[in-house]
Structures are given as C-alpha cells and as structure tokens.
Amino acid sequence: MNETHFRGQYRIDPARLAEYDYGSNGMYFVTICTRDRQPYFGSIVEKGDGYALQPTPIGQRAIDCWLAIPDHFPFVLLDEFQVMPNHVHGLLCIKKPDYDGWQPNAFGPQRQNLASIIRGYKVGVTTFAVQQQIEFGWQTRYHDRVVRNADELLRIQKYIRENPAHWATDQDNVAGLYM
C-alpha cells in the first residue's frame, strides 16, 4: 500500500524523541494509563491529612511491581511515583556508571532502556491479572518526558505527590465525570 491510501488518517506520530537515547543516564517522567482509563487500581479516599489510593488487588500489584523495577533493572533508581485508579505516574532515574555510547531511539528490539523497563512493568501487572482472573488491560502506549533540570524535577515530584488530592477534578477521572 502506498502512503496516499489512507491519506495520513491512521498514522500515529511516534511518542519518543527521534534522536534521543532512552537508555542513557537521566531522569524520566512516565505516565501509563489503563485501557479505556478504567479505574482497575482502586479508588482515592481521604486518609488523615490527605488523599491516597485504596488499592484493589491489581492496584496493590501495580504498586509492588513498580517497587520491584530495580530488582529487574539494577541500573534504575526510583523516585516519586503514584498509582492512581486508572493510571500510574512515576519518575525513573537510569544510572549506568560505565555508559558511554549514545544510541538514538530506533525501531527494533528494545533492551536496557526506558521502553524495556515499562514493558517489563506492564507485563508484571498483566501476568498477575491473568493468573488471578482479574479483568484488566493497559493502554498500548505510554507518555514519557525527559526531565531537563532540577526545577522541572521539583515541579514533577510535587505534581505526583499531590495527584490524589486533585482526583475529583482530574479530566482522566472517568468516574468523576458522572459525580
């Protein structure tokens, strides 16, 4: 088929920066959503002086799998993260002491980079759902941002920490649309 067949209607632009090396040392902010933004992971409840996720079993697994990322990828340091009813926000730091080769993002097998980390995380949660016969699915893609400086990092950390308090008015809160 030639490119004019669909007149560009069904082409999805790549989500990654074309010349960036997603296996290089750096801090990455990721957001991963559930399929159709379904609230599989639980609900946000008021707790003490704030709000927090009251996780379902699959929500608890999403938390546990996130915390286990460094067990599978020892070059990853975890920073702030938050599992919400229908998405996960997290900061991952890739720290490879001997890394010196720049390999721009390319189509093909992905290993030891952000895509392989997120794939492993999603597989861990999905496998648990299948084993427990829990209805569950991920959105096929995820959003990432390369954190560029300390000020941006502080803003993202605050955003992640405060996310549960803003859940009732969050545009991704499907249930909240009907409140």
C-alpha positions as protocol buffer text, in pm:
chain_id: "A"
residue {
  index: 1
  type: MET
  ca { x: 0 y: 0 z: 0 }
}
residue {
  index: 2
  type: ASN
  ca { x: 121 y: 346 z: -70 }
}
residue {
  index: 3
  type: GLU
  ca { x: 113 y: 632 z: 178 }
}
residue {
  index: 4
  type: THR
  ca { x: -174 y: 807 z: -1 }
}
residue {
  index: 5
  type: HIS
  ca { x: -403 y: 506 z: 51 }
}
residue {
  index: 6
  type: PHE
  ca { x: -514 y: 621 z: 396 }
}
residue {
  index: 7
  type: ARG
  ca { x: -426 y: 988 z: 330 }
}
residue {
  index: 8
  type: GLY
  ca { x: -238 y: 1006 z: 660 }
}
residue {
  index: 9
  type: GLN
  ca { x: -555 y: 947 z: 864 }
}
residue {
  index: 10
  type: TYR
  ca { x: -433 y: 642 z: 1054 }
}
residue {
  index: 11
  type: ARG
  ca { x: -70 y: 728 z: 1102 }
}
residue {
  index: 12
  type: ILE
  ca { x: 27 y: 768 z: 1467 }
}
residue {
  index: 13
  type: ASP
  ca { x: 320 y: 1001 z: 1527 }
}
residue {
  index: 14
  type: PRO
  ca { x: 599 y: 849 z: 1734 }
}
residue {
  index: 15
  type: ALA
  ca { x: 581 y: 934 z: 2101 }
}
residue {
  index: 16
  type: ARG
  ca { x: 960 y: 928 z: 2150 }
}
residue {
  index: 17
  type: LEU
  ca { x: 1217 y: 1194 z: 2065 }
}
residue {
  index: 18
  type: ALA
  ca { x: 1374 y: 1072 z: 1742 }
}
residue {
  index: 19
  type: GLU
  ca { x: 1739 y: 1140 z: 1823 }
}
residue {
  index: 20
  type: TYR
  ca { x: 1728 y: 1074 z: 2198 }
}
residue {
  index: 21
  type: ASP
  ca { x: 1891 y: 772 z: 2363 }
}
residue {
  index: 22
  type: TYR
  ca { x: 1631 y: 634 z: 2605 }
}
residue {
  index: 23
  type: GLY
  ca { x: 1893 y: 403 z: 2755 }
}
residue {
  index: 24
  type: SER
  ca { x: 2117 y: 692 z: 2854 }
}
residue {
  index: 25
  type: ASN
  ca { x: 2162 y: 822 z: 3206 }
}
residue {
  index: 26
  type: GLY
  ca { x: 1889 y: 1061 z: 3309 }
}
residue {
  index: 27
  type: MET
  ca { x: 1559 y: 1114 z: 3483 }
}
residue {
  index: 28
  type: TYR
  ca { x: 1237 y: 1016 z: 3306 }
}
residue {
  index: 29
  type: PHE
  ca { x: 879 y: 1105 z: 3398 }
}
residue {
  index: 30
  type: VAL
  ca { x: 633 y: 843 z: 3276 }
}
residue {
  index: 31
  type: THR
  ca { x: 256 y: 812 z: 3277 }
}
residue {
  index: 32
  type: ILE
  ca { x: 98 y: 477 z: 3196 }
}
residue {
  index: 33
  type: CYS
  ca { x: -281 y: 452 z: 3158 }
}
residue {
  index: 34
  type: THR
  ca { x: -518 y: 159 z: 3185 }
}
residue {
  index: 35
  type: ARG
  ca { x: -724 y: 54 z: 2884 }
}
residue {
  index: 36
  type: ASP
  ca { x: -1012 y: 297 z: 2829 }
}
residue {
  index: 37
  type: ARG
  ca { x: -898 y: 466 z: 3152 }
}
residue {
  index: 38
  type: GLN
  ca { x: -1088 y: 212 z: 3358 }
}
residue {
  index: 39
  type: PRO
  ca { x: -1028 y: 250 z: 3735 }
}
residue {
  index: 40
  type: TYR
  ca { x: -884 y: -100 z: 3784 }
}
residue {
  index: 41
  type: PHE
  ca { x: -637 y: 5 z: 4052 }
}
residue {
  index: 42
  type: GLY
  ca { x: -879 y: 124 z: 4322 }
}
residue {
  index: 43
  type: SER
  ca { x: -1027 y: 449 z: 4442 }
}
residue {
  index: 44
  type: ILE
  ca { x: -898 y: 767 z: 4601 }
}
residue {
  index: 45
  type: VAL
  ca { x: -1008 y: 807 z: 4962 }
}
residue {
  index: 46
  type: GLU
  ca { x: -949 y: 1067 z: 5229 }
}
residue {
  index: 47
  type: LYS
  ca { x: -689 y: 948 z: 5478 }
}
residue {
  index: 48
  type: GLY
  ca { x: -576 y: 1151 z: 5777 }
}
residue {
  index: 49
  type: ASP
  ca { x: -438 y: 1476 z: 5640 }
}
residue {
  index: 50
  type: GLY
  ca { x: -472 y: 1395 z: 5270 }
}
residue {
  index: 51
  type: TYR
  ca { x: -587 y: 1159 z: 4999 }
}
residue {
  index: 52
  type: ALA
  ca { x: -450 y: 822 z: 4893 }
}
residue {
  index: 53
  type: LEU
  ca { x: -527 y: 525 z: 4675 }
}
residue {
  index: 54
  type: GLN
  ca { x: -730 y: 248 z: 4838 }
}
residue {
  index: 55
  type: PRO
  ca { x: -590 y: -24 z: 4612 }
}
residue {
  index: 56
  type: THR
  ca { x: -768 y: -323 z: 4468 }
}
residue {
  index: 57
  type: PRO
  ca { x: -558 y: -642 z: 4442 }
}
residue {
  index: 58
  type: ILE
  ca { x: -444 y: -538 z: 4094 }
}
residue {
  index: 59
  type: GLY
  ca { x: -372 y: -189 z: 4229 }
}
residue {
  index: 60
  type: GLN
  ca { x: -154 y: -335 z: 4502 }
}
residue {
  index: 61
  type: ARG
  ca { x: 27 y: -543 z: 4240 }
}
residue {
  index: 62
  type: ALA
  ca { x: 85 y: -225 z: 4035 }
}
residue {
  index: 63
  type: ILE
  ca { x: 249 y: -71 z: 4343 }
}
residue {
  index: 64
  type: ASP
  ca { x: 454 y: -383 z: 4419 }
}
residue {
  index: 65
  type: CYS
  ca { x: 572 y: -421 z: 4058 }
}
residue {
  index: 66
  type: TRP
  ca { x: 680 y: -56 z: 4047 }
}
residue {
  index: 67
  type: LEU
  ca { x: 883 y: -100 z: 4364 }
}
residue {
  index: 68
  type: ALA
  ca { x: 1041 y: -415 z: 4214 }
}
residue {
  index: 69
  type: ILE
  ca { x: 1170 y: -241 z: 3899 }
}
residue {
  index: 70
  type: PRO
  ca { x: 1527 y: -209 z: 4039 }
}
residue {
  index: 71
  type: ASP
  ca { x: 1529 y: -585 z: 4111 }
}
residue {
  index: 72
  type: HIS
  ca { x: 1495 y: -647 z: 3737 }
}
residue {
  index: 73
  type: PHE
  ca { x: 1682 y: -340 z: 3615 }
}
residue {
  index: 74
  type: PRO
  ca { x: 1961 y: -271 z: 3868 }
}
residue {
  index: 75
  type: PHE
  ca { x: 2062 y: 47 z: 3684 }
}
residue {
  index: 76
  type: VAL
  ca { x: 1726 y: 209 z: 3769 }
}
residue {
  index: 77
  type: LEU
  ca { x: 1670 y: 425 z: 4075 }
}
residue {
  index: 78
  type: LEU
  ca { x: 1311 y: 501 z: 4171 }
}
residue {
  index: 79
  type: ASP
  ca { x: 1197 y: 848 z: 4266 }
}
residue {
  index: 80
  type: GLU
  ca { x: 845 y: 977 z: 4332 }
}
residue {
  index: 81
  type: PHE
  ca { x: 557 y: 763 z: 4199 }
}
residue {
  index: 82
  type: GLN
  ca { x: 184 y: 738 z: 4242 }
}
residue {
  index: 83
  type: VAL
  ca { x: -59 y: 468 z: 4138 }
}
residue {
  index: 84
  type: MET
  ca { x: -395 y: 628 z: 4067 }
}
residue {
  index: 85
  type: PRO
  ca { x: -724 y: 448 z: 3991 }
}
residue {
  index: 86
  type: ASN
  ca { x: -661 y: 443 z: 3616 }
}
residue {
  index: 87
  type: HIS
  ca { x: -301 y: 546 z: 3563 }
}
residue {
  index: 88
  type: VAL
  ca { x: 48 y: 544 z: 3709 }
}
residue {
  index: 89
  type: HIS
  ca { x: 285 y: 839 z: 3734 }
}
residue {
  index: 90
  type: GLY
  ca { x: 648 y: 778 z: 3812 }
}
residue {
  index: 91
  type: LEU
  ca { x: 997 y: 915 z: 3796 }
}
residue {
  index: 92
  type: LEU
  ca { x: 1272 y: 672 z: 3698 }
}
residue {
  index: 93
  type: CYS
  ca { x: 1641 y: 752 z: 3702 }
}
residue {
  index: 94
  type: ILE
  ca { x: 1858 y: 548 z: 3468 }
}
residue {
  index: 95
  type: LYS
  ca { x: 2208 y: 540 z: 3613 }
}
residue {
  index: 96
  type: LYS
  ca { x: 2464 y: 331 z: 3427 }
}
residue {
  index: 97
  type: PRO
  ca { x: 2810 y: 419 z: 3565 }
}
residue {
  index: 98
  type: ASP
  ca { x: 3002 y: 290 z: 3261 }
}
residue {
  index: 99
  type: TYR
  ca { x: 2761 y: 410 z: 2993 }
}
residue {
  index: 100
  type: ASP
  ca { x: 2938 y: 598 z: 2718 }
}
residue {
  index: 101
  type: GLY
  ca { x: 2765 y: 513 z: 2390 }
}
residue {
  index: 102
  type: TRP
  ca { x: 2485 y: 727 z: 2250 }
}
residue {
  index: 103
  type: GLN
  ca { x: 2229 y: 516 z: 2066 }
}
residue {
  index: 104
  type: PRO
  ca { x: 1941 y: 723 z: 1925 }
}
residue {
  index: 105
  type: ASN
  ca { x: 1592 y: 583 z: 1957 }
}
residue {
  index: 106
  type: ALA
  ca { x: 1522 y: 339 z: 1674 }
}
residue {
  index: 107
  type: PHE
  ca { x: 1259 y: 89 z: 1570 }
}
residue {
  index: 108
  type: GLY
  ca { x: 1351 y: -265 z: 1667 }
}
residue {
  index: 109
  type: PRO
  ca { x: 1432 y: -467 z: 1977 }
}
residue {
  index: 110
  type: GLN
  ca { x: 1448 y: -259 z: 2292 }
}
residue {
  index: 111
  type: ARG
  ca { x: 1658 y: -362 z: 2590 }
}
residue {
  index: 112
  type: GLN
  ca { x: 1821 y: -186 z: 2882 }
}
residue {
  index: 113
  type: ASN
  ca { x: 1624 y: 131 z: 2808 }
}
residue {
  index: 114
  type: LEU
  ca { x: 1304 y: 306 z: 2913 }
}
residue {
  index: 115
  type: ALA
  ca { x: 1084 y: 106 z: 2673 }
}
residue {
  index: 116
  type: SER
  ca { x: 1210 y: -226 z: 2811 }
}
residue {
  index: 117
  type: ILE
  ca { x: 1158 y: -108 z: 3170 }
}
residue {
  index: 118
  type: ILE
  ca { x: 797 y: -3 z: 3102 }
}
residue {
  index: 119
  type: ARG
  ca { x: 729 y: -321 z: 2904 }
}
residue {
  index: 120
  type: GLY
  ca { x: 858 y: -533 z: 3194 }
}
residue {
  index: 121
  type: TYR
  ca { x: 645 y: -338 z: 3441 }
}
residue {
  index: 122
  type: LYS
  ca { x: 330 y: -375 z: 3232 }
}
residue {
  index: 123
  type: VAL
  ca { x: 393 y: -748 z: 3182 }
}
residue {
  index: 124
  type: GLY
  ca { x: 434 y: -799 z: 3558 }
}
residue {
  index: 125
  type: VAL
  ca { x: 99 y: -638 z: 3636 }
}
residue {
  index: 126
  type: THR
  ca { x: -78 y: -807 z: 3344 }
}
residue {
  index: 127
  type: THR
  ca { x: 57 y: -1153 z: 3434 }
}
residue {
  index: 128
  type: PHE
  ca { x: -83 y: -1116 z: 3786 }
}
residue {
  index: 129
  type: ALA
  ca { x: -423 y: -1014 z: 3645 }
}
residue {
  index: 130
  type: VAL
  ca { x: -430 y: -1318 z: 3414 }
}
residue {
  index: 131
  type: GLN
  ca { x: -324 y: -1557 z: 3694 }
}
residue {
  index: 132
  type: GLN
  ca { x: -589 y: -1415 z: 3928 }
}
residue {
  index: 133
  type: GLN
  ca { x: -852 y: -1398 z: 3651 }
}
residue {
  index: 134
  type: ILE
  ca { x: -895 y: -1024 z: 3705 }
}
residue {
  index: 135
  type: GLU
  ca { x: -1028 y: -818 z: 3415 }
}
residue {
  index: 136
  type: PHE
  ca { x: -752 y: -576 z: 3326 }
}
residue {
  index: 137
  type: GLY
  ca { x: -572 y: -409 z: 3038 }
}
residue {
  index: 138
  type: TRP
  ca { x: -322 y: -136 z: 2963 }
}
residue {
  index: 139
  type: GLN
  ca { x: -342 y: 138 z: 2705 }
}
residue {
  index: 140
  type: THR
  ca { x: -97 y: 31 z: 2436 }
}
residue {
  index: 141
  type: ARG
  ca { x: 135 y: 331 z: 2465 }
}
residue {
  index: 142
  type: TYR
  ca { x: 268 y: 543 z: 2749 }
}
residue {
  index: 143
  type: HIS
  ca { x: 374 y: 904 z: 2786 }
}
residue {
  index: 144
  type: ASP
  ca { x: 727 y: 999 z: 2883 }
}
residue {
  index: 145
  type: ARG
  ca { x: 921 y: 1317 z: 2936 }
}
residue {
  index: 146
  type: VAL
  ca { x: 1295 y: 1354 z: 2975 }
}
residue {
  index: 147
  type: VAL
  ca { x: 1341 y: 1568 z: 3287 }
}
residue {
  index: 148
  type: ARG
  ca { x: 1565 y: 1853 z: 3183 }
}
residue {
  index: 149
  type: ASN
  ca { x: 1667 y: 2030 z: 3506 }
}
residue {
  index: 150
  type: ALA
  ca { x: 1629 y: 2044 z: 3885 }
}
residue {
  index: 151
  type: ASP
  ca { x: 1341 y: 2294 z: 3880 }
}
residue {
  index: 152
  type: GLU
  ca { x: 1142 y: 2073 z: 3644 }
}
residue {
  index: 153
  type: LEU
  ca { x: 1214 y: 1771 z: 3865 }
}
residue {
  index: 154
  type: LEU
  ca { x: 1081 y: 1952 z: 4173 }
}
residue {
  index: 155
  type: ARG
  ca { x: 761 y: 2054 z: 3988 }
}
residue {
  index: 156
  type: ILE
  ca { x: 703 y: 1696 z: 3868 }
}
residue {
  index: 157
  type: GLN
  ca { x: 768 y: 1548 z: 4212 }
}
residue {
  index: 158
  type: LYS
  ca { x: 512 y: 1789 z: 4362 }
}
residue {
  index: 159
  type: TYR
  ca { x: 261 y: 1710 z: 4086 }
}
residue {
  index: 160
  type: ILE
  ca { x: 294 y: 1336 z: 4153 }
}
residue {
  index: 161
  type: ARG
  ca { x: 264 y: 1374 z: 4532 }
}
residue {
  index: 162
  type: GLU
  ca { x: -42 y: 1598 z: 4504 }
}
residue {
  index: 163
  type: ASN
  ca { x: -216 y: 1396 z: 4233 }
}
residue {
  index: 164
  type: PRO
  ca { x: -455 y: 1211 z: 4469 }
}
residue {
  index: 165
  type: ALA
  ca { x: -581 y: 1541 z: 4615 }
}
residue {
  index: 166
  type: HIS
  ca { x: -684 y: 1654 z: 4265 }
}
residue {
  index: 167
  type: TRP
  ca { x: -851 y: 1328 z: 4163 }
}
residue {
  index: 168
  type: ALA
  ca { x: -1211 y: 1451 z: 4198 }
}
residue {
  index: 169
  type: THR
  ca { x: -1148 y: 1717 z: 3932 }
}
residue {
  index: 170
  type: ASP
  ca { x: -899 y: 1522 z: 3717 }
}
residue {
  index: 171
  type: GLN
  ca { x: -1000 y: 1501 z: 3349 }
}
residue {
  index: 172
  type: ASP
  ca { x: -881 y: 1139 z: 3349 }
}
residue {
  index: 173
  type: ASN
  ca { x: -1117 y: 1052 z: 3636 }
}
residue {
  index: 174
  type: VAL
  ca { x: -1386 y: 876 z: 3433 }
}
residue {
  index: 175
  type: ALA
  ca { x: -1598 y: 816 z: 3743 }
}
residue {
  index: 176
  type: GLY
  ca { x: -1564 y: 1181 z: 3843 }
}
residue {
  index: 177
  type: LEU
  ca { x: -1728 y: 1289 z: 3520 }
}
residue {
  index: 178
  type: TYR
  ca { x: -2053 y: 1146 z: 3648 }
}
residue {
  index: 179
  type: MET
  ca { x: -2040 y: 1287 z: 4002 }
}
